Amino acid sequence: MKKENEMTSVSRRKVIGLLGMGALAVQFPMSCSQAKPKSKDLETQLFYLTIQEIGELIRTKEISSVELTTILLNRITTIDAKLNSYITVMKEYALSTAKILDDELSNGKYRGPMHGIPIALKDLFYTEGVTTTGGTIVSSLVPEYDATVTSRLKKVGAIIIGKLSMSEGAYLAHHPKFKVPKNPWDKSRYTGVSSSGSGVAVAAGLCFGSLATDTGGSIRYPSSANGVVGLKPTFGRVSRYGVLPLALSMDHVGPMTRSVADAAIMFEAIAGADPNDQVTLRESVPSITSKLDGNIKGVRIGFDRKYSTENVEPQVVEATLAVIDVLVSLGAEIIDVEMPEVGQIVDTWVKIGNREASKIHSKTYPSRSEDYGEGFKWVMESGLKVTELEFAEANKERSRIAEEFLKMLSNIDAFVCPVMWCAPGVYSPAEVLGGFRPVDPSPLLNDVFAKPADFSGSPSLTVPCGFSKDGAPIGIQFIGNHLDEEMICRIGYAYEQNTEWHKKHPTL
């Protein structure tokens, strides 16, 4: 199969046609069933292009950043009214920045593969002069400075087109005063809780990449549920300065995109040491994109069949085993490994996460308890009830799992397993209206797959690997050794380039 950078680009003629269609999109929104085949193909080619592809069109001036940003804003106006992925659209900023970047390109200044490309941020990343809510009323503020990752993205020429919807405080429930994002594949389905808006916007072609956070699975859940790629880097690889926290000992920052190469591009832009965040690692950031050649012959990939199939939906098992078959066909060596005992991992995570969250919100809870949604009130109350002894015991269990997990990883190049035990479920009417937990919690109830990598701080890459019998996306995750984002991206890229899942997009 063709590599991403070898794919046929959109011609100038087609781009011009797309611009015309985009200008009409607000008045005459096209569904896939209404559009003529040619228009549908053109729409798909533009809005679902990867960062690599649209970046090349900008670099060669087949499309300007102003043109691209304008039609993407039109699409957001039309499409997102149904999906609620954005909390704030930064129209004026985006257009003025696009003009500056176009002028720079005309004068010979090119900032790299993200030059002039519209992306969006989960609404807990500080953006100077623009409201940042954290999905809450109590945390909402207008920052006087950018988060480190925000400024780094701006430096490489990315255009921040808006802030994305998220659950309250980056936990499970959405605050009743905020709209709940809808899954573009099926608006009744689970969207991935905390970073839900990030997953929806990327999957629906409403930005070319997004930034999200993962404390207990919130890059990987929405990536899997919405059929996109998500990279949770090694703990400390990416600065959290200027990022509203959930649980500081487990918060990770990473990208969500439509291809593995795009995730690597965004990772390279945001990773690296930051004096404002003492947790960040000093190790140099590798050039991952230059290593994505599709060759994984001899790569040792660990697989625990029991762990990945027991108490797992048959359709998820089927998709997982199909991934193993592809990896074997590409020359990878599948190594039988045994996961450490993780049966109580959800309870352990809840004690640590809720306790840390309640400490972070101690200035506003319980003093402003009436401003919290019921779901996050539960987080606060349960966190306050965790005793020092319980917290210490939970951290001891966390350390055990992390140490045993890292030991297992040290004997292989990467580990493969599902992201969730089931395909995305559906909302209930009460949940959609902002009840206690406005998500289907079933993917989380038996969550033995996402949280080990948060405990250990290991990097993890989620890649689309199939669909359920009723059309819900399914994802697979590749977990690597510390600082080895390169290896999991190499594996994910090789798998991606030999399957078609990443090329499928929802009908809108």
MIPARO-20003 format. One record per residue (C-alpha): x, y, z; residue in one letter; residue number from 1. Coordinates in pm, whole numbers, padded with zeros to 5 digits, always signed. Layout:
# MIPARO-20003
KOLDREN       xx       yy       zz   residuo   num
KOLDREN        X        Y        Z         A   NUM
...
END
This chain:
# MIPARO-20003
KOLDREN       xx       yy       zz   residuo   num
KOLDREN   +00000   +00000   +00000         M     1
KOLDREN   +00108   +00360   -00053         K     2
KOLDREN   +00272   +00552   +00226         K     3
KOLDREN   +00104   +00868   +00350         E     4
KOLDREN   +00357   +01093   +00177         N     5
KOLDREN   +00316   +00901   -00149         E     6
KOLDREN   -00061   +00942   -00169         M     7
KOLDREN   -00203   +01132   -00463         T     8
KOLDREN   -00255   +01495   -00367         S     9
KOLDREN   -00562   +01700   -00448         V    10
KOLDREN   -00517   +01895   -00770         S    11
KOLDREN   -00548   +02272   -00795         R    12
KOLDREN   -00869   +02232   -00993         R    13
KOLDREN   -01024   +02018   -00721         K    14
KOLDREN   -00917   +02259   -00451         V    15
KOLDREN   -01086   +02545   -00635         I    16
KOLDREN   -01400   +02334   -00660         G    17
KOLDREN   -01385   +02264   -00290         L    18
KOLDREN   -01350   +02633   -00211         L    19
KOLDREN   -01667   +02703   -00405         G    20
KOLDREN   -01850   +02426   -00227         M    21
KOLDREN   -01721   +02544   +00112         G    22
KOLDREN   -01851   +02894   +00049         A    23
KOLDREN   -02199   +02752   +00000         L    24
KOLDREN   -02181   +02505   +00284         A    25
KOLDREN   -02346   +02722   +00548         V    26
KOLDREN   -02657   +02782   +00337         Q    27
KOLDREN   -02668   +02442   +00168         F    28
KOLDREN   -02521   +02177   +00397         P    29
KOLDREN   -02465   +01849   +00213         M    30
KOLDREN   -02520   +01511   +00366         S    31
KOLDREN   -02349   +01220   +00197         C    32
KOLDREN   -02685   +01095   +00080         S    33
KOLDREN   -02778   +01431   -00078         Q    34
KOLDREN   -02447   +01525   -00237         A    35
KOLDREN   -02360   +01430   -00590         K    36
KOLDREN   -02081   +01172   -00597         P    37
KOLDREN   -01825   +01418   -00727         K    38
KOLDREN   -01902   +01676   -00459         S    39
KOLDREN   -01897   +01409   -00190         K    40
KOLDREN   -01559   +01286   -00306         D    41
KOLDREN   -01422   +01640   -00309         L    42
KOLDREN   -01556   +01712   +00039         E    43
KOLDREN   -01401   +01394   +00171         T    44
KOLDREN   -01070   +01469   +00003         Q    45
KOLDREN   -01041   +01810   +00163         L    46
KOLDREN   -01187   +01782   +00511         F    47
KOLDREN   -01047   +01435   +00573         Y    48
KOLDREN   -00698   +01498   +00440         L    49
KOLDREN   -00416   +01430   +00683         T    50
KOLDREN   -00185   +01699   +00818         I    51
KOLDREN   +00081   +01567   +00582         Q    52
KOLDREN   -00145   +01596   +00279         E    53
KOLDREN   -00303   +01936   +00348         I    54
KOLDREN   +00035   +02066   +00462         G    55
KOLDREN   +00185   +01982   +00125         E    56
KOLDREN   -00096   +02168   -00051         L    57
KOLDREN   -00025   +02474   +00162         I    58
KOLDREN   +00352   +02449   +00112         R    59
KOLDREN   +00311   +02432   -00267         T    60
KOLDREN   +00049   +02710   -00254         K    61
KOLDREN   -00225   +02499   -00413         E    62
KOLDREN   -00443   +02626   -00131         I    63
KOLDREN   -00381   +02916   +00105         S    64
KOLDREN   -00419   +02893   +00478         S    65
KOLDREN   -00682   +03169   +00466         V    66
KOLDREN   -00886   +02971   +00212         E    67
KOLDREN   -00856   +02652   +00412         L    68
KOLDREN   -00940   +02818   +00743         T    69
KOLDREN   -01241   +02995   +00592         T    70
KOLDREN   -01402   +02681   +00454         I    71
KOLDREN   -01325   +02488   +00771         L    72
KOLDREN   -01497   +02758   +00976         L    73
KOLDREN   -01797   +02727   +00744         N    74
KOLDREN   -01799   +02352   +00798         R    75
KOLDREN   -01788   +02396   +01176         I    76
KOLDREN   -02084   +02635   +01155         T    77
KOLDREN   -02282   +02381   +00958         T    78
KOLDREN   -02179   +02047   +01101         I    79
KOLDREN   -02091   +02116   +01464         D    80
KOLDREN   -02437   +02244   +01545         A    81
KOLDREN   -02526   +01874   +01542         K    82
KOLDREN   -02213   +01741   +01715         L    83
KOLDREN   -02120   +01996   +01988         N    84
KOLDREN   -01747   +01927   +01961         S    85
KOLDREN   -01648   +02294   +02006         Y    86
KOLDREN   -01700   +02510   +02313         I    87
KOLDREN   -01533   +02814   +02156         T    88
KOLDREN   -01455   +02889   +01791         V    89
KOLDREN   -01168   +03137   +01755         M    90
KOLDREN   -01273   +03276   +01416         K    91
KOLDREN   -01104   +03617   +01419         E    92
KOLDREN   -00778   +03486   +01564         Y    93
KOLDREN   -00769   +03194   +01319         A    94
KOLDREN   -00824   +03408   +01010         L    95
KOLDREN   -00575   +03678   +01112         S    96
KOLDREN   -00312   +03414   +01193         T    97
KOLDREN   -00377   +03238   +00863         A    98
KOLDREN   -00312   +03566   +00680         K    99
KOLDREN   +00019   +03613   +00864         I   100
KOLDREN   +00128   +03259   +00781         L   101
KOLDREN   +00034   +03300   +00414         D   102
KOLDREN   +00241   +03619   +00400         D   103
KOLDREN   +00535   +03441   +00561         E   104
KOLDREN   +00515   +03162   +00304         L   105
KOLDREN   +00506   +03416   +00021         S   106
KOLDREN   +00823   +03570   +00165         N   107
KOLDREN   +01004   +03236   +00181         G   108
KOLDREN   +00951   +03158   +00550         K   109
KOLDREN   +00818   +02806   +00600         Y   110
KOLDREN   +00774   +02680   +00956         R   111
KOLDREN   +00741   +02312   +00876         G   112
KOLDREN   +00471   +02049   +00819         P   113
KOLDREN   +00212   +02223   +01040         M   114
KOLDREN   +00248   +02563   +00871         H   115
KOLDREN   -00098   +02716   +00826         G   116
KOLDREN   -00296   +02410   +00937         I   117
KOLDREN   -00605   +02457   +01159         P   118
KOLDREN   -00609   +02242   +01472         I   119
KOLDREN   -00806   +02260   +01797         A   120
KOLDREN   -00741   +02219   +02168         L   121
KOLDREN   -00930   +02043   +02445         K   122
KOLDREN   -01063   +02325   +02659         D   123
KOLDREN   -00820   +02283   +02947         L   124
KOLDREN   -00516   +02419   +02761         F   125
KOLDREN   -00451   +02785   +02834         Y   126
KOLDREN   -00493   +03015   +02534         T   127
KOLDREN   -00393   +03375   +02595         E   128
KOLDREN   -00697   +03604   +02599         G   129
KOLDREN   -00943   +03322   +02521         V   130
KOLDREN   -01171   +03161   +02780         T   131
KOLDREN   -01057   +02823   +02908         T   132
KOLDREN   -01330   +02635   +03095         T   133
KOLDREN   -01203   +02290   +03181         G   134
KOLDREN   -01564   +02186   +03126         G   135
KOLDREN   -01653   +02356   +03455         T   136
KOLDREN   -01792   +02680   +03592         I   137
KOLDREN   -01548   +02696   +03882         V   138
KOLDREN   -01231   +02661   +03672         S   139
KOLDREN   -01334   +02891   +03387         S   140
KOLDREN   -01087   +03176   +03328         L   141
KOLDREN   -00930   +03394   +03060         V   142
KOLDREN   -00556   +03318   +03078         P   143
KOLDREN   -00294   +03588   +03037         E   144
KOLDREN   -00054   +03344   +02874         Y   145
KOLDREN   -00048   +03030   +02660         D   146
KOLDREN   +00015   +02680   +02787         A   147
KOLDREN   +00360   +02560   +02682         T   148
KOLDREN   +00207   +02321   +02430         V   149
KOLDREN   -00014   +02597   +02290         T   150
KOLDREN   +00285   +02823   +02232         S   151
KOLDREN   +00486   +02538   +02080         R   152
KOLDREN   +00210   +02461   +01832         L   153
KOLDREN   +00185   +02827   +01738         K   154
KOLDREN   +00562   +02840   +01690         K   155
KOLDREN   +00554   +02566   +01425         V   156
KOLDREN   +00274   +02746   +01239         G   157
KOLDREN   -00037   +02561   +01357         A   158
KOLDREN   -00354   +02769   +01371         I   159
KOLDREN   -00564   +02725   +01686         I   160
KOLDREN   -00914   +02738   +01539         I   161
KOLDREN   -01100   +02670   +01863         G   162
KOLDREN   -01141   +02503   +02202         K   163
KOLDREN   -01305   +02162   +02226         L   164
KOLDREN   -01578   +02024   +02451         S   165
KOLDREN   -01484   +01804   +02742         M   166
KOLDREN   -01633   +01647   +03052         S   167
KOLDREN   -01635   +01846   +03375         E   168
KOLDREN   -01289   +01860   +03527         G   169
KOLDREN   -01169   +01601   +03269         A   170
KOLDREN   -01352   +01318   +03447         Y   171
KOLDREN   -01664   +01118   +03348         L   172
KOLDREN   -01964   +01352   +03358         A   173
KOLDREN   -02041   +01664   +03156         H   174
KOLDREN   -02153   +01972   +03347         H   175
KOLDREN   -02527   +02028   +03285         P   176
KOLDREN   -02461   +02380   +03150         K   177
KOLDREN   -02233   +02247   +02874         F   178
KOLDREN   -02350   +02060   +02566         K   179
KOLDREN   -02255   +01693   +02536         V   180
KOLDREN   -02050   +01603   +02224         P   181
KOLDREN   -02212   +01357   +01984         K   182
KOLDREN   -02036   +01067   +01814         N   183
KOLDREN   -02028   +01142   +01437         P   184
KOLDREN   -02071   +00774   +01353         W   185
KOLDREN   -02393   +00753   +01555         D   186
KOLDREN   -02507   +01046   +01767         K   187
KOLDREN   -02649   +00815   +02034         S   188
KOLDREN   -02314   +00648   +02103         R   189
KOLDREN   -02044   +00692   +02364         Y   190
KOLDREN   -01782   +00950   +02262         T   191
KOLDREN   -01501   +00883   +02507         G   192
KOLDREN   -01573   +01105   +02810         V   193
KOLDREN   -01300   +01356   +02901         S   194
KOLDREN   -01148   +01431   +02557         S   195
KOLDREN   -01472   +01357   +02373         S   196
KOLDREN   -01477   +01684   +02179         G   197
KOLDREN   -01122   +01622   +02060         S   198
KOLDREN   -01216   +01283   +01917         G   199
KOLDREN   -01540   +01404   +01760         V   200
KOLDREN   -01380   +01705   +01589         A   201
KOLDREN   -01101   +01501   +01432         V   202
KOLDREN   -01334   +01220   +01322         A   203
KOLDREN   -01586   +01463   +01171         A   204
KOLDREN   -01331   +01663   +00971         G   205
KOLDREN   -01374   +01974   +01188         L   206
KOLDREN   -01000   +02017   +01247         C   207
KOLDREN   -00689   +01845   +01113         F   208
KOLDREN   -00565   +01742   +01455         G   209
KOLDREN   -00642   +01808   +01819         S   210
KOLDREN   -00467   +01813   +02153         L   211
KOLDREN   -00605   +01617   +02447         A   212
KOLDREN   -00513   +01472   +02787         T   213
KOLDREN   -00509   +01122   +02929         D   214
KOLDREN   -00524   +01048   +03303         T   215
KOLDREN   -00712   +00719   +03294         G   216
KOLDREN   -00766   +00663   +02922         G   217
KOLDREN   -00898   +00994   +02791         S   218
KOLDREN   -00687   +01006   +02476         I   219
KOLDREN   -00737   +00638   +02402         R   220
KOLDREN   -01110   +00605   +02479         Y   221
KOLDREN   -01225   +00885   +02245         P   222
KOLDREN   -00975   +00778   +01978         S   223
KOLDREN   -01120   +00428   +01980         S   224
KOLDREN   -01483   +00541   +02012         A   225
KOLDREN   -01456   +00791   +01724         N   226
KOLDREN   -01227   +00590   +01497         G   227
KOLDREN   -00915   +00809   +01504         V   228
KOLDREN   -00550   +00787   +01612         V   229
KOLDREN   -00438   +00894   +01960         G   230
KOLDREN   -00090   +00910   +02111         L   231
KOLDREN   -00039   +00917   +02488         K   232
KOLDREN   +00332   +00992   +02527         P   233
KOLDREN   +00559   +00881   +02808         T   234
KOLDREN   +00476   +01058   +03135         F   235
KOLDREN   +00686   +01374   +03143         G   236
KOLDREN   +00754   +01386   +02768         R   237
KOLDREN   +00512   +01677   +02719         V   238
KOLDREN   +00476   +01982   +02944         S   239
KOLDREN   +00158   +02034   +03143         R   240
KOLDREN   +00234   +02397   +03225         Y   241
KOLDREN   -00082   +02596   +03161         G   242
KOLDREN   -00301   +02283   +03155         V   243
KOLDREN   -00587   +02250   +03403         L   244
KOLDREN   -00510   +01932   +03600         P   245
KOLDREN   -00717   +01633   +03705         L   246
KOLDREN   -00464   +01415   +03889         A   247
KOLDREN   -00108   +01545   +03867         L   248
KOLDREN   +00062   +01210   +03918         S   249
KOLDREN   -00109   +01065   +03608         M   250
KOLDREN   -00196   +01353   +03371         D   251
KOLDREN   -00050   +01310   +03020         H   252
KOLDREN   -00079   +01546   +02718         V   253
KOLDREN   -00090   +01414   +02362         G   254
KOLDREN   -00233   +01450   +02009         P   255
KOLDREN   -00534   +01300   +01834         M   256
KOLDREN   -00521   +01281   +01455         T   257
KOLDREN   -00638   +01090   +01148         R   258
KOLDREN   -00307   +00912   +01085         S   259
KOLDREN   -00009   +00782   +01279         V   260
KOLDREN   +00232   +01007   +01088         A   261
KOLDREN   +00022   +01310   +01188         D   262
KOLDREN   +00036   +01206   +01553         A   263
KOLDREN   +00415   +01187   +01524         A   264
KOLDREN   +00428   +01533   +01365         I   265
KOLDREN   +00225   +01686   +01647         M   266
KOLDREN   +00422   +01496   +01912         F   267
KOLDREN   +00751   +01627   +01776         E   268
KOLDREN   +00611   +01982   +01792         A   269
KOLDREN   +00496   +01969   +02156         I   270
KOLDREN   +00739   +01732   +02332         A   271
KOLDREN   +01053   +01827   +02521         G   272
KOLDREN   +01175   +01966   +02851         A   273
KOLDREN   +01009   +02273   +02999         D   274
KOLDREN   +01156   +02467   +03294         P   275
KOLDREN   +00801   +02560   +03394         N   276
KOLDREN   +00712   +02194   +03449         D   277
KOLDREN   +00966   +02016   +03667         Q   278
KOLDREN   +00817   +01677   +03576         V   279
KOLDREN   +00920   +01709   +03211         T   280
KOLDREN   +01204   +01486   +03094         L   281
KOLDREN   +01530   +01621   +02955         R   282
KOLDREN   +01583   +01351   +02693         E   283
KOLDREN   +01590   +01479   +02335         S   284
KOLDREN   +01282   +01432   +02119         V   285
KOLDREN   +01337   +01189   +01831         P   286
KOLDREN   +01247   +01256   +01468         S   287
KOLDREN   +00983   +00987   +01446         I   288
KOLDREN   +00837   +01078   +01108         T   289
KOLDREN   +01167   +01003   +00932         S   290
KOLDREN   +01157   +00647   +01071         K   291
KOLDREN   +00809   +00556   +00948         L   292
KOLDREN   +00895   +00323   +00662         D   293
KOLDREN   +00645   +00042   +00725         G   294
KOLDREN   +00916   -00210   +00813         N   295
KOLDREN   +00857   -00401   +01138         I   296
KOLDREN   +01028   -00727   +01047         K   297
KOLDREN   +01173   -00884   +01358         G   298
KOLDREN   +01000   -00643   +01597         V   299
KOLDREN   +00905   -00828   +01916         R   300
KOLDREN   +00542   -00755   +02010         I   301
KOLDREN   +00404   -00899   +02331         G   302
KOLDREN   +00051   -01040   +02346         F   303
KOLDREN   -00139   -01192   +02637         D   304
KOLDREN   -00424   -01383   +02475         R   305
KOLDREN   -00612   -01439   +02800         K   306
KOLDREN   -00586   -01075   +02903         Y   307
KOLDREN   -00706   -00954   +02561         S   308
KOLDREN   -00992   -01201   +02516         T   309
KOLDREN   -01134   -01299   +02856         E   310
KOLDREN   -01448   -01100   +02949         N   311
KOLDREN   -01414   -00909   +02620         V   312
KOLDREN   -01688   -00869   +02361         E   313
KOLDREN   -01648   -01125   +02079         P   314
KOLDREN   -01638   -00853   +01812         Q   315
KOLDREN   -01353   -00677   +01996         V   316
KOLDREN   -01172   -01010   +02029         V   317
KOLDREN   -01217   -01073   +01658         E   318
KOLDREN   -01078   -00731   +01568         A   319
KOLDREN   -00783   -00777   +01806         T   320
KOLDREN   -00689   -01118   +01666         L   321
KOLDREN   -00713   -00977   +01314         A   322
KOLDREN   -00456   -00714   +01415         V   323
KOLDREN   -00223   -00992   +01532         I   324
KOLDREN   -00260   -01161   +01192         D   325
KOLDREN   -00161   -00841   +01011         V   326
KOLDREN   +00141   -00788   +01236         L   327
KOLDREN   +00256   -01147   +01173         V   328
KOLDREN   +00214   -01100   +00797         S   329
KOLDREN   +00443   -00797   +00821         L   330
KOLDREN   +00718   -00999   +00983         G   331
KOLDREN   +00669   -00901   +01346         A   332
KOLDREN   +00740   -01165   +01608         E   333
KOLDREN   +00449   -01217   +01848         I   334
KOLDREN   +00577   -01303   +02194         I   335
KOLDREN   +00356   -01470   +02453         D   336
KOLDREN   +00366   -01261   +02771         V   337
KOLDREN   +00168   -01249   +03094         E   338
KOLDREN   +00017   -00929   +03223         M   339
KOLDREN   +00044   -00863   +03597         P   340
KOLDREN   -00270   -00910   +03804         E   341
KOLDREN   -00480   -00596   +03751         V   342
KOLDREN   -00822   -00709   +03873         G   343
KOLDREN   -00866   -00419   +04120         Q   344
KOLDREN   -00710   -00154   +03899         I   345
KOLDREN   -01025   +00056   +03856         V   346
KOLDREN   -01081   +00082   +04232         D   347
KOLDREN   -00713   +00167   +04281         T   348
KOLDREN   -00723   +00434   +04011         W   349
KOLDREN   -01043   +00587   +04154         V   350
KOLDREN   -00891   +00621   +04502         K   351
KOLDREN   -00580   +00794   +04366         I   352
KOLDREN   -00749   +00999   +04095         G   353
KOLDREN   -01040   +01120   +04306         N   354
KOLDREN   -00818   +01200   +04602         R   355
KOLDREN   -00580   +01405   +04386         E   356
KOLDREN   -00872   +01579   +04210         A   357
KOLDREN   -01031   +01678   +04542         S   358
KOLDREN   -00699   +01830   +04654         K   359
KOLDREN   -00675   +02033   +04332         I   360
KOLDREN   -01030   +02167   +04381         H   361
KOLDREN   -00996   +02229   +04756         S   362
KOLDREN   -01028   +02607   +04710         K   363
KOLDREN   -01369   +02574   +04548         T   364
KOLDREN   -01510   +02254   +04698         Y   365
KOLDREN   -01714   +02239   +04912         P   366
KOLDREN   -01732   +02620   +04933         S   367
KOLDREN   -01886   +02640   +04583         R   368
KOLDREN   -02044   +02298   +04570         S   369
KOLDREN   -02360   +02438   +04406         E   370
KOLDREN   -02154   +02527   +04095         D   371
KOLDREN   -02049   +02167   +04036         Y   372
KOLDREN   -02241   +01913   +03832         G   373
KOLDREN   -02364   +01603   +04012         E   374
KOLDREN   -02106   +01380   +03845         G   375
KOLDREN   -01805   +01584   +03954         F   376
KOLDREN   -01956   +01635   +04300         K   377
KOLDREN   -01934   +01259   +04336         W   378
KOLDREN   -01563   +01279   +04244         V   379
KOLDREN   -01506   +01547   +04507         M   380
KOLDREN   -01702   +01369   +04780         E   381
KOLDREN   -01545   +01030   +04718         S   382
KOLDREN   -01199   +01185   +04699         G   383
KOLDREN   -01245   +01360   +05033         L   384
KOLDREN   -01345   +01028   +05192         K   385
KOLDREN   -01022   +00852   +05090         V   386
KOLDREN   -00814   +00824   +05406         T   387
KOLDREN   -00437   +00865   +05422         E   388
KOLDREN   -00403   +00491   +05477         L   389
KOLDREN   -00628   +00406   +05181         E   390
KOLDREN   -00437   +00650   +04962         F   391
KOLDREN   -00104   +00499   +05067         A   392
KOLDREN   -00232   +00146   +05003         E   393
KOLDREN   -00366   +00247   +04662         A   394
KOLDREN   -00032   +00397   +04566         N   395
KOLDREN   +00143   +00082   +04684         K   396
KOLDREN   -00082   -00123   +04455         E   397
KOLDREN   -00022   +00124   +04175         R   398
KOLDREN   +00354   +00083   +04219         S   399
KOLDREN   +00324   -00295   +04210         R   400
KOLDREN   +00126   -00291   +03886         I   401
KOLDREN   +00359   -00036   +03729         A   402
KOLDREN   +00677   -00223   +03826         E   403
KOLDREN   +00548   -00559   +03702         E   404
KOLDREN   +00412   -00402   +03384         F   405
KOLDREN   +00742   -00225   +03309         L   406
KOLDREN   +00933   -00547   +03375         K   407
KOLDREN   +00716   -00728   +03122         M   408
KOLDREN   +00767   -00451   +02867         L   409
KOLDREN   +01145   -00456   +02912         S   410
KOLDREN   +01162   -00797   +02741         N   411
KOLDREN   +00973   -00689   +02428         I   412
KOLDREN   +00961   -00395   +02189         D   413
KOLDREN   +00591   -00324   +02248         A   414
KOLDREN   +00270   -00474   +02384         F   415
KOLDREN   -00061   -00498   +02198         V   416
KOLDREN   -00408   -00515   +02352         C   417
KOLDREN   -00759   -00367   +02312         P   418
KOLDREN   -00844   -00015   +02426         V   419
KOLDREN   -01185   -00108   +02566         M   420
KOLDREN   -01348   -00443   +02638         W   421
KOLDREN   -01653   -00353   +02428         C   422
KOLDREN   -01751   -00143   +02129         A   423
KOLDREN   -01890   +00205   +02214         P   424
KOLDREN   -02233   +00174   +02375         G   425
KOLDREN   -02523   +00418   +02357         V   426
KOLDREN   -02642   +00701   +02577         Y   427
KOLDREN   -02962   +00681   +02774         S   428
KOLDREN   -03201   +00981   +02740         P   429
KOLDREN   -03132   +01093   +03097         A   430
KOLDREN   -02758   +01082   +03039         E   431
KOLDREN   -02781   +01292   +02722         V   432
KOLDREN   -02971   +01554   +02921         L   433
KOLDREN   -02688   +01585   +03169         G   434
KOLDREN   -02759   +01328   +03437         G   435
KOLDREN   -02509   +01194   +03688         F   436
KOLDREN   -02291   +01029   +03426         R   437
KOLDREN   -02383   +01149   +03076         P   438
KOLDREN   -02194   +00868   +02907         V   439
KOLDREN   -02244   +00498   +02876         D   440
KOLDREN   -02010   +00386   +03156         P   441
KOLDREN   -01997   +00025   +03034         S   442
KOLDREN   -01662   +00064   +02851         P   443
KOLDREN   -01510   +00173   +03181         L   444
KOLDREN   -01661   -00072   +03428         L   445
KOLDREN   -01417   -00352   +03343         N   446
KOLDREN   -01134   -00123   +03237         D   447
KOLDREN   -00820   -00333   +03264         V   448
KOLDREN   -00673   -00203   +02937         F   449
KOLDREN   -00622   +00175   +02962         A   450
KOLDREN   -00508   +00236   +03318         K   451
KOLDREN   -00190   +00022   +03337         P   452
KOLDREN   -00009   +00263   +03102         A   453
KOLDREN   -00121   +00561   +03311         D   454
KOLDREN   +00011   +00393   +03626         F   455
KOLDREN   +00344   +00313   +03461         S   456
KOLDREN   +00367   +00629   +03250         G   457
KOLDREN   +00428   +00416   +02940         S   458
KOLDREN   +00361   +00559   +02593         P   459
KOLDREN   +00057   +00418   +02412         S   460
KOLDREN   -00072   +00458   +02058         L   461
KOLDREN   -00436   +00391   +01964         T   462
KOLDREN   -00515   +00307   +01601         V   463
KOLDREN   -00850   +00220   +01437         P   464
KOLDREN   -00878   -00155   +01374         C   465
KOLDREN   -01238   -00227   +01279         G   466
KOLDREN   -01608   -00178   +01344         F   467
KOLDREN   -01870   -00363   +01544         S   468
KOLDREN   -02156   -00537   +01367         K   469
KOLDREN   -02367   -00223   +01410         D   470
KOLDREN   -02105   +00021   +01290         G   471
KOLDREN   -01925   +00135   +01607         A   472
KOLDREN   -01549   +00199   +01570         P   473
KOLDREN   -01302   -00028   +01750         I   474
KOLDREN   -00944   +00064   +01836         G   475
KOLDREN   -00627   -00124   +01921         I   476
KOLDREN   -00342   +00008   +02137         Q   477
KOLDREN   +00031   -00045   +02113         F   478
KOLDREN   +00212   +00021   +02442         I   479
KOLDREN   +00587   +00082   +02447         G   480
KOLDREN   +00882   +00115   +02677         N   481
KOLDREN   +00952   +00455   +02834         H   482
KOLDREN   +01067   +00716   +02579         L   483
KOLDREN   +01003   +00478   +02289         D   484
KOLDREN   +00723   +00661   +02109         E   485
KOLDREN   +00920   +00589   +01794         E   486
KOLDREN   +00868   +00213   +01819         M   487
KOLDREN   +00494   +00220   +01881         I   488
KOLDREN   +00452   +00471   +01596         C   489
KOLDREN   +00656   +00246   +01367         R   490
KOLDREN   +00431   -00048   +01452         I   491
KOLDREN   +00110   +00156   +01429         G   492
KOLDREN   +00215   +00307   +01098         Y   493
KOLDREN   +00299   -00032   +00947         A   494
KOLDREN   -00037   -00171   +01059         Y   495
KOLDREN   -00224   +00138   +00938         E   496
KOLDREN   -00064   +00135   +00594         Q   497
KOLDREN   -00165   -00227   +00541         N   498
KOLDREN   -00529   -00183   +00641         T   499
KOLDREN   -00810   +00049   +00537         E   500
KOLDREN   -00969   +00144   +00870         W   501
KOLDREN   -00811   +00489   +00893         H   502
KOLDREN   -00957   +00580   +00553         K   503
KOLDREN   -01317   +00531   +00664         K   504
KOLDREN   -01512   +00838   +00772         H   505
KOLDREN   -01861   +00898   +00914         P   506
KOLDREN   -02155   +01006   +00700         T   507
KOLDREN   -02258   +01357   +00803         L   508
END
